[in-house]
């Protein structure tokens, strides 16, 4: 018996002193959302009291993509929680990839913030976690989730954003956040090219000079970059150690130095009141030199127009979507979107005119895939019915 007790004590002493590999062991936890939905998460405890980090996965993966990084962070003295969104991984809820787009968007807007707040509360309730020093990291759709979490929680002192975008409120938050250091990263071979421009845009508008941009050639989307860039998790660990442990809320020496393409400055101008008209003049000048000149991506500006529409900035949305139609006059989608904006503003004749234009262009559209063409057709025809005119 004495020999057995000696072995137990020796093992415990070894565990206490050798540290990281034992203390960073994953603990799967069950969380309950406000509406009773069961959510799965993993907790990685550090060996001693310290800050906490919540990691939010991209929408083509689930929480286990963070396991390696979470282990490294725990070994460095940072407690980590990773979460499966509802409908992903081991969390309950309708499978997100099977939902119609409108329903998926509604769940993102109405359910995810509360689910993530539940995760934040759990993380901050754990023994040894410094409740006033929290970091959040996210990839792809996790970028917006991370920024919105920081908007809701003043205890968030540091962000890591990989290959993603945010909405109008998120962008304004970054423009005003002079004391929130952010680590940005993206790969040139990202399978979603919009993500490259988006993360460059967020980096350029972020008001805190304590920011860092890692731009790699290969690696794909979000946390997938870790496989091709094995040093990136270490850079993220160092970032959180600096901004959460050594100098909470600051990253001395990480001053902005990365160059960004002109397109991101154009996007930022479009986002400002009256900016669309200014960019329209720039486009006109560029087209005089090169009739095929483009200053921005159609999809990003289209999305921006809807964001302004959702924010009740109907006039601003119309100007943004008019600019998009000027830049891409052969796209059925830009006219359908402009029709939505006119319809919301009560300009029924212009809404009708642009819906018809969308349907006319669909007849010769060979660029958009069939499911997208069908969606545009359905949207335009539905508006015409609401406007009291049967589509031809």
N, C-alpha and C positions, 0 to 999 in steps of 0.2 A: 504493500500500500504506500509506504513512504517513497519507494522508487517511482511509483506511478505519479504521486503528487509532485515529486521533483521534476518529472518530465512535463507535467502540465504547467508548472510555474515557469520552467525554462522556455516552453513554447510561447507563453504569454509575454515573457520578457523579450523574446525575439521579435514577436509581433509588434510590441510597443516601440522597439528601437529600430527595427529594419524599415518599418513605416509604410511607404507609398503603396506597394502592391497589395498589402492587407487592408489598409485603410481606404483605399479607393475602390474596393470591391462594390459591384453594382447591387443595389437593393431595389427590386421592383416594388412599386407602390401603387395603390388604388386611390384615385381621387374621385370625388362626386361633384359634378357640375351643378349649377344652380337649379337646373330643371330635372336633376336626378340622373342624368346620363353618366355612365361609368367611364372614367378616363384612366388610361395606363400611363405611368411615368417611371423613370428610373432615377434613383438618387445615388450620387457618388460623393461620399463624405470625405473631407480632408482630415488629416491626423490631428489638427489643432484648430481652435477657433479662427474664423476668417470670413471673408466675403462670400457671397453666393453668386452663381451665374445660372441663368435659365437659357437653354438652347432650343430653338424652334426650327423644325425641319422644313425642307422644301416640299412642294406639293406633288412631286413625283417620287418621293421616298417616305421614310418614317423615322422614328426617333433613334433607331439603332445606328443610323449613319453617323451619329455623334459619339459613339462609344469610345473610340480611340482618343479623341480630343478630350472627352470628359475624364478619362483615366489620367491623362497628362495634367489636366487642370487640378484634379484632386491631389495628385502627387506634389503639385506646386503650392498647395495650401488653400485651394479654392473649392468650395462645395458646389456641386453641379446637379441640376435637375434637367432631365430631358423629357419631353412630353410628346405623346401621340395625339394629334388633333382628333376630335370626334370624326369618325368615319375613316380613320387611318390606322394602320398597324393593329394593335391590340385594343384600342379604344372602341367603345360601343358607338352606335349611330349608323345611319345608312352610309354605305360605301360611297365616298366622296366622288370617285371617278365614274360612278354609275348615275349620278344625279344630273338632271337637266341643268344647263348653265345658269338659268335664272334662279333656280332653287339653291344651287351651290353658292352663288353670290350672296343670296339672302342669309344662308347659314354663316358664311364668313363674316358678314356685317353684323348679324344679330347674336350669334352664339359664341363665336371664337373669342371675342374680348372677355366675356365672363369666364370662359373655360381657362384662358391664359391667366386671368386674375386669380382663379382658384389655385393654379400652379404656383404663382408668385407667393400667395399666402402660405402654401405648404412649405416652399423653400425657406421663407423667412421664419417659419415656426420651428425649424430644426435646431437642435442644440448646437451651439457654437457658431451659428450663422449670424454675421453682423447685419442686422436688418436694415441699417441705413447705408449700406455699401453693396449695391447689387449691380451686376452686369447682365446684359441680354445679348444674345447672338442669334442671327437668323439667316437662312439662305432662301433665295427666290421669294415665294410668298411669305416666308419667314422674315424677310426684310421689312415689309410693311407691318407685320405683326410685332416685330421688335420695336420699331419706331413708335407705333401706337401704344405699346406697353410703356415706353419711356414717357410718352405724353401723359399717361394716367398715373405714373408712379414717380414721384420726385426723388425717391431713393435710388433710382437707376443712375449710375455714375459713368457708365461706359457702354459702348455698343460695338458689335462686330457685324458687318453687313456684307453678304456674299451674293453677287449675281441677282439683283432684284430691284424692285421699284417700290414707291409708296404713292399715296394719294395726295390730293391738294392740301389737306390739313397736315399730313406728314411732311410735305415739302416746306410748308410755312413754319412748322415746328423746327426743322433743321436750320432754316434761315435765321431763326431767333435764338437758337441754342448756342450761346457763346461759351458755355462751360460743360459741354458734353463731348468728350473725345470719342472719335469714331474711326474704326479700322474698316476700310473698304477693300474688296478684292473681286477680280473677275478674270476670266480667261478669254483669249482671242477666239478660241474654237468653241465657245458656248453654243449649244444647239439652238438657243433662243437668242438671236442677234439683238433683239430689243433690250435684253438684259445688259449688254455691254454699254450701250448708250445710256441706259437708265442709271447704272451705277456711277458712270462718269458724271452724269448730271447731278446726282445727289452729292457726290464728292465736291463738285464745283460750287454748289450753293450752300454747303454746310458752313455755318458761321464760325465754328470753333477752329482756331488755327492749329490746335493740337489734334491733327488728324493724319491718317496714313493711308496711302493707296498702293496696293500690291496688284500689279498687272502682269499676268503670266501668259505665255504663248499657248500652252495646252493645258488640258485638264477637264474641260467640259463645264457643267453647270453646278453652281452651288458647292456644297461640301464634296461633291465628286472630284473637285480639284485636288483634294488631299492625296489621292492615289498617285497622280502624276507629279505632284509637288509636295513630297514628304516633309519639306521644311516649313510648309505653311502652318500646320498645327502648332509647331514650336513658336512661330512668329505670333500666333494668336495667344498662346500661353504667355509669352513675354508681354504682350499688349495688356492682358488682363492683370498680370502681376504688377505692372507699372501703374495702371489706371485704377486699380482696386486696392492694392496693398501698399506699394511704395508711396505713391502720390495720388490718393483717391480723387477722381474727377479731373485729373490732369495727365498729360503725356509730354513732359518737357523734352524738347528736342525733336518731336515728331511734327515739325512744321510742314505746311503744305508746299510741296515742290513738284508734284506730278502735273504734266501738261495734259490738257483735255482738248478734244476736237472742237472746232468752231460750232458744230451743230448743237452742243449742249448749251452754249451761250444763247443761241437762237431759241431753243426750247424755253430757257429761262425768261427770255424777253416775251415770248408768246404768253407765258403764264401770268405776266403782269397786266394790270389794267391798261388798256389801250395798246398793248404790245403787238397784238395781231395785225393792226393797221400798219405799224412800223415795219414789221417783218414782210408784209405784203409789198411795200415799196422796195425793200431789199430784194425780194424775189423778182419783182419787175425789172430792176436794174441788172440782176444776174442773168435773167432771160434775154436781155438785149445783147449780151455778150455770148451766151450759150442758151439756145432755145430749150435745151433739155436739162438745164440746171435745176438741182433740187437742194434745198437748204435744210430739210428735216424729213424724218420718216412719217409716212402716212399714218401708220398704226398708233404711234405714240401721240401724235397730235389729235387723232380721232378720240383716243381714250381721254386725253386732256379736256377736250370739249365736253364730253359726258360728265367728267368730274365737276366742271364749272356749272353744268346744268343741274347736277345733283345738289350742288351748294347753293342753288337758287340764283346763281348769276346767269340768268337766261340771256341777257344781252351780250355778256362776255362770251358765252358758249356759242352764240350765233356768229360772232366775229371770228372766233377760232375755227369753227367748222366751215365758214365761208372761205377762209384762208386755205384750208385743206382742200376744198373743192377747186380753188384756183391752182393749187400746186399739182393736183391729181385729177384733171378734168375728165379722164376716161374711166374713173373708178366708180362703179355703181354704189359702193358702200358709202362714199363721202356724201353723196346726194341723199341717200336714205337717212344718214345721221343728221344732215342739215335740215331735212324735213322734220325730224324729231324735235330739233331745237325750235323751229318755227311753230310747230304744233304746240309746244309747251308755252310759247310766247303769245299764243292766240292769233298768229298770222296764218290764217287758214289757206288763203290763196297761195302763198309761198310754200306752205307745207305740201299742198296738193301738187304744185308745179315740180318740186324737187322729188317727191315720191314717184311721179310719172317719169322724171328724168332717170331715176335709178332703174326703173323697170325697162326703159328703152335701152339703156346701156347693157343690161343683163343679156339681152338678145345676142349681142356680139362679144360678150365677155369670155375670154379664154384663159384669163390669168387666175381667177379665183377657183378653188376646188368646188366640187358639186355641192357639198353640204353648206359651204359658205354662201354660194349663189342661192340655194334654197332658202337659207335664213334671211337673206336680203329681200328676196321675192316675197316671202311671207310677211315680213315687217312692213314693206311698202304697201302691199295689198291691204293689210289690216288697217293702216292709217287711212287709205283711200275710202275704205268702208266707213270708218269713223267720221270721215269728212263728208259722207253722204254721196260718194261717187264710186260706182262699181269699177274696178280695174278693167282695162280693155284686154 
